[in-house]
Amino acid sequence: MDQDAGVRHVRLTTGVSLAYTSTGPSSATPVLFLHAWAESRRSFDRLLALLPATVRAIAMDQRGHGDAERPAAGYSLDNLAEDVEAFMHELDLSSAVLFGSSSGGYVAQQVAIRNPEIVAGLVLVGSPRSLQGRPAFADEVEQLTDPIDVAWVRESLTWFPRIQPVPPWYIDDRVRDGARIPAHVWREAFGGLTSACPPTDAGTITAPTLIVWGDHDELLTRDHEQRLASAIPDSRLVVYEDTGHLVLWEQPERLASDLIDYIETLDG
């Protein structure tokens, strides 16, 4: 593992190499942060900076994203869940809280169904119960070619309207995330997510779960999130007012506070 500049790299038994960062004491319950489609571990930078040093926070790049390897195939929801499981094994994590933003929460749910014993809890932030279907932007994604146009990536961010102000530097970082992703990863990861069987249709998640949803989310309706909460018996739905789909982008301070409270309930 390379630990230069705080970024480490690990090769998984699933055949890909991933980059990650880790902070906090090894004795604390680990929280593994899973980013959204077309983002990277860096999307958690603002949130992680708000957490106390007592929280063991681990943020990883998923395959095809950030500094991870970009295989030609292998982007199904199961593939992504297998990477998380292999990653936890490599880091000798017997269990962890999985914190998933948007589609990262979909991956977290799949891990919780496949291997409930390694999931101490779930925090699902702007995360779907199902991604089956064809959103309005599907045609644009399927027609992408390399190199990815930076202007197109910036325009794609308008697919998810923001209500709260977000620092320009943070938006620029997310544009860089998207521009680094090859066209085949955009397409394959999108196809893998939208074709997957929803995890809560395949089984029952037993981990204590915090669900956070923004009431101006134009992708996931209130009914959608209430059905997700109903599908997870030990769950609590928290609604952030005046917040869009990109809860992580818009409300890192409140998320940090709610995450700390959630961890305390588990440790208690």
N, C-alpha and C positions, 0 to 999 in steps of 0.2 A: 504494500500500500504506500502510495506517495502522499506525504503530508505537507508538501511545500505550500506556503502561503495559506495554510489552513484548509486547503481543499485536498481531499483524499480520493483515491481511485481504487476500486475493487473489481476483480473479475469474478463473475458469478458462474455457478454451475449451469445456468441457462445459456451460457455462451456469449454474454455481452459484458462489457466493462462500463461501469457507472461511476460518476463523480458524486461526492457528497461532502457535507460539512457536519461537524458534531461539536456541541458545546455542553457544558454542565457536568455535574458529578456522575460518575458511573454507578453510584449507589442509588440514584433517583430513578423513578419509573420513566423509561424513554418515551418520548413523543416523536413519532416519525411523520414528517410532513411530505405530503404527496401533491404535487402541483397539477394544474389543469393542462388540458390539451393545448399544445402550441406555446407553452410557457416553459419555465425551468425552476430549479430550486431557488433561484434568485428572486422569484416572485414573493418569497417569504421574508426578504431582507428587512422590511419595515416592521413586520410583526415580531420577528425574532429579537430585534433590537429592544423591544419593549418587555421582554420576558426577564424575570429575575434569574440570577446566576444559578439558583437552585434547581431550575428546570433543565433536564437533559433533553436537548433539542437536536434532532437529526433531520437534515433536509437532503433528499436525494434527487438526482436527475433520473427521469424515466427514460427508457430506451428511445433513441431517436431525438432526444431533446437535450438542450444544454450542452454539457461536455460528455454526454454518454455516447457510446457507439451507435451507429445508424444502420443496422442491418436492412437488407432489402425487403425482408418479410418478418412476420412474427409479431404483429401488433393487435392481436385479438385481446379481449378483456382478460381471458385466462392467461395469455402470455404475460401481460402486465402484472397480474396478480402473482404469477410464478416468480417474476423478478423480485417483487417485494418479499416474498417468502424466502427466496435464495439470499437476498440481501440481508435479511434479519439473521439467517443462519450464519453467514460469513462474519457478521458482527457479534455473533454469540448472544443474540437477543432472544431470550426464551419467550418474551411477550412484550408488547408495546401498545401504547395508545396511537391509533392511526388518525391523523388529522388530514382530511382531504378537501381541497378546494375545487369546486365545480366537478369536472370529470375525475379529478383525483379522489373525490369521495365515492365515485362509482367503483374505482379500483379498490378502495378500502372496503367497500361492501362485499366485493367479490372475495377478498382475502378472508373476511369475517365468515363467509359462507363456507369456503374451502377448508380453512384451518381456524376454527373458533378458539382453539386453545392458545394461539399465539396473539390474540387480540384482547388486550386488557380493557379497551374502550374505543369508541369511535366519536370523532367530531367531524360532522358533515356540514360543510359551509357552501351554501349555494349549490348543493349537490342534487343530482336527479334520482328519482326512483327508477326511471326508465329513460333511455335515449333512443329507443326504437322510433323510426320514422325518418322523414326527410325535411330538414329545416330549409328555410328560404335560401341560405347561402351555400347549399350543397353543390350546386352547379359550379360556383366559383372555385371551390376546393378541388373538385374533380378535374378542372381544366388547368390547374397549376402546372407550370414548367419551371425548370431551373435556368438561370438563378432566380430565386424568389425576389420579387420587386419590393423594395422597402416601402415605397409609397402605398402599395397594395396592402401590406401588413398593417400600416398605420390606419388605413381606411377600414380594414377588417375589424378594428377595435370598436367601430361604431355599431357593429352587430349587437353589442351589449351596452346600451345607454347607461351612462353614469349619472347619479344624482348628486353625490357628495364630491367635493373637489379632490383631485388626486395630483400629487406633485409631478410636474413635467418630467423630471429626471426619471421617475419611476415608470412613466408611460414610455419614455425613450428606451429604457431597459427592456420593457416587454416587446417593443418593436424589434429590438436587437435579437431577443429570444426567437421571435417568429421568423426573422430574416435568415437566421442560421439553420433553420430546419429545412432539409431538402424537400422537394415537391413530393417525392414518393412517401416520405414520412407523414406529411400533411394528409395525404390521401389515405394511406394504409391505416394510420391511427384513427382517423375519422371513421373509416369503414368498420374498423374493429369495434369501436364504441357503439356505433348506431346499429350494428347487426347483432349485438350481443343479447342474450337472454337476460333480462333484468335480474340481478342477484336475489332480490326479495321474492321473485317468482319461483326461484329454484330451491329456496330453503328459508329458514327462520334465523335471523340474526339475534344472538343472545347477549351480545356485549352491551353494557350501558352506553347509551348513545345520546349525544347532544347534536341537534339539528338546528342550524342557523340559516334563516332565509330573509332576504330583503323584500319588502312589500311592494317595490317597484320592479321586481324581476319580470322581464317580458319574455323570458325563455321558459321559466318554471312558474306555474300558477300557484296560488295559495292551495287550491284543491290538490294539486300534484304533490306539494310538500306535506299536506295533511295525510294523504294516502301513504307517503313514505313513512311518516311517523306511526301511522296505524299498522304498518307492516312490520315494525320493529317494536316488540313488546316493551322493552325497557328503554324507552326513548323519551326525550323532551324536545319540543319544538319551540324555539325562540325566534320571534319576528323582530327584525330591525326595521324601524320606520324610516321612510325617506332614503332608502337604499336600493340599488339595482342588483342585477345578477352578480356583479363582481364585488361581492361582500369583502373579500380579502383586500382588494384595492381601496375600497371606500372607507372601511371601518376597522383598521388594524388595532387602534387603541381599545375599542370596545371588545374586539375579539380576544386580545391579550388578557383583558380582565376576566372575560367569561371562561377562557381556557384555564387560567389559574384557579378560578373557583371550581371548575369541573375536576381538575386534577386533585384538588383538596378533598372533594367528595369521594374520589376513588381511594386516596391514601387514608382517609378517615375510616 
